[in-house]
Amino acid sequence: MRVSGILLHVTSLPSRFGIGDMGPEAYRFADFLRRAGQRLWQVLPLCPTDAVQGNSPYNSASAFAGNVLLISPEAMVREGFLKPGDLRGVPPLPAGTVDYPAVSLHKRRLFDRAFDRFEDTGQKHGGDFEAFCADHSGWLDDYALFIALKNHHRGRAWNEWPRPFRDRRPSALREARRGFAREIRREKFLQFVFQRQWKALKRHVNDQGIEVIGDVPIYVHHDSADVWQHQEYFVLRGNGKPAFVSGVPPDYFSKTGQLWGNPLYRWDVLAESGYGWWVERLIHNLNRFDMVRIDHFRGLVAFWQVPAGARTAVRGKWVKAPAEDFFRIVLERVPKEGLIAEDLGFITPDVTDVLGKTGIPGMRVLLFAFEETMAHSPHAPHNHGRNCVVYTGTHDNNTVRGWFENEAGQGEKKRLSRYVGRRIRAPEVHREFIRLAMMSVAERVVIPMQDVLGLGDTARMNRPSHRTGNWQWRLVRGQIGRDTAGDLRTLASTFGRGG
């Protein structure tokens, strides 16, 4: 079945509360997708973000928890957790970008008020809350405790906590659960609200005939509940610090590589457990989404290992992962139809072999198609296969127009013009890229919203290897033109993608 859709993270939606959330604008966007004949909505990871990590959804305190900043205050009013009067006095917040500190401060006040009301009014949703806590206890109990302990230790990383907490001594954890009972319950309450709102939104999206694609980062942040809870699964020293960290060698984005800094997996220990943590993580995400993209898929075949303390990723080396054994076990529990592989970057035959054996679709990105190797490039439309997902660009790329105006060389522009049969100018380049994607033989096509609107590089979502200024771009209410849905629907219909 040939389909197409839009990549737009939830934070990028309009909202009166300074950040896109699961409120009215998310439902309006789903309705727009239906009118536009689109059948996919792709988002970035929905896990919690942290200002210390630049608010990146790929460096989270939990691989399982939801980002509570995405909770809609308006929906909390409908659910009875807030009153209409609680929403008065929203501070002035920018419309086209996310001011994370201001958003966090304001929403924290609303959440405190909602939790107090939940506790004081006989807990209207108490039975559902207790059921949620029981169903998700495997990760929720330790995540809520982790957040409480981290707040108690003024934000210090878990490996800097006193040893009884760092090393998870049972008596210390029991004492902490008693001492921080209210803080722990508050975190669980917010995760409960997040889950309720996301399930309601996804149900509405699915009712429009649209599937939601999520994103699973390959690594987890060192200062996370996952690493603290499962220290045996990560390459750590006795003091809890990583011995080696993740990254990639010099590439398209950086001459010194990308030093991500996440701890690496102890694949031998994971194998002994039947890769249980990974299996549960994928199942959890497939309960949250219809499909998930596995970020940096090649790291499940071979990963770039960098000594901890290195300033760049240049000194790393490739280390093999047990890909064949891993996917043999994972695919017994997880349907391959629910997975997409982000197979970009330095792709070697062993990665291609794993994709071929598993049948998991990879990605093709049109921004990479017009280099000197265009005739043989897997990203060029004439070399696409059916079992892949085509993008004009990803959240890590510039927008198509930004690329054309600021990054593409004369050779790339000439090859693009030869490919489409006429000279291309900046104001129209995004439309040509969308058309090339739509006419591909690939079964799925996903277009970033910035490219749908033809926006320049100021609308870019992320600049890899840049620590600041990312993940902030937002749509402004009314920015989607009246003709946009009709134009997309015509393209989808023309090329057999619904419409």
Secondary structure as UniProt FT lines:
FT   STRAND          3..7
FT   HELIX           10..12
FT   TURN            16..17
FT   HELIX           24..35
FT   TURN            36..37
FT   STRAND          40..42
FT   HELIX           51..53
FT   TURN            54..55
FT   TURN            57..58
FT   HELIX           68..70
FT   HELIX           73..79
FT   HELIX           84..87
FT   HELIX           100..120
FT   TURN            121..122
FT   TURN            124..125
FT   HELIX           126..135
FT   HELIX           137..152
FT   TURN            153..155
FT   HELIX           158..160
FT   HELIX           163..166
FT   TURN            167..168
FT   HELIX           170..179
FT   HELIX           181..207
FT   TURN            208..209
FT   STRAND          211..216
FT   HELIX           225..229
FT   HELIX           231..233
FT   TURN            238..239
FT   STRAND          244..248
FT   TURN            255..256
FT   STRAND          258..263
FT   HELIX           267..272
FT   TURN            273..275
FT   HELIX           276..288
FT   STRAND          291..294
FT   TURN            295..296
FT   HELIX           297..300
FT   STRAND          302..307
FT   TURN            308..309
FT   TURN            314..315
FT   STRAND          317..320
FT   HELIX           323..333
FT   HELIX           336..338
FT   STRAND          339..341
FT   HELIX           349..358
FT   STRAND          362..365
FT   HELIX           366..368
FT   TURN            369..370
FT   TURN            372..373
FT   HELIX           374..376
FT   TURN            378..379
FT   HELIX           381..383
FT   STRAND          388..391
FT   TURN            395..396
FT   HELIX           400..406
FT   HELIX           410..420
FT   HELIX           426..428
FT   HELIX           429..438
FT   STRAND          444..448
FT   HELIX           449..452
FT   TURN            453..454
FT   HELIX           457..459
FT   TURN            464..465
FT   TURN            477..478
FT   TURN            482..483
FT   HELIX           484..494
FT   TURN            495..496
//
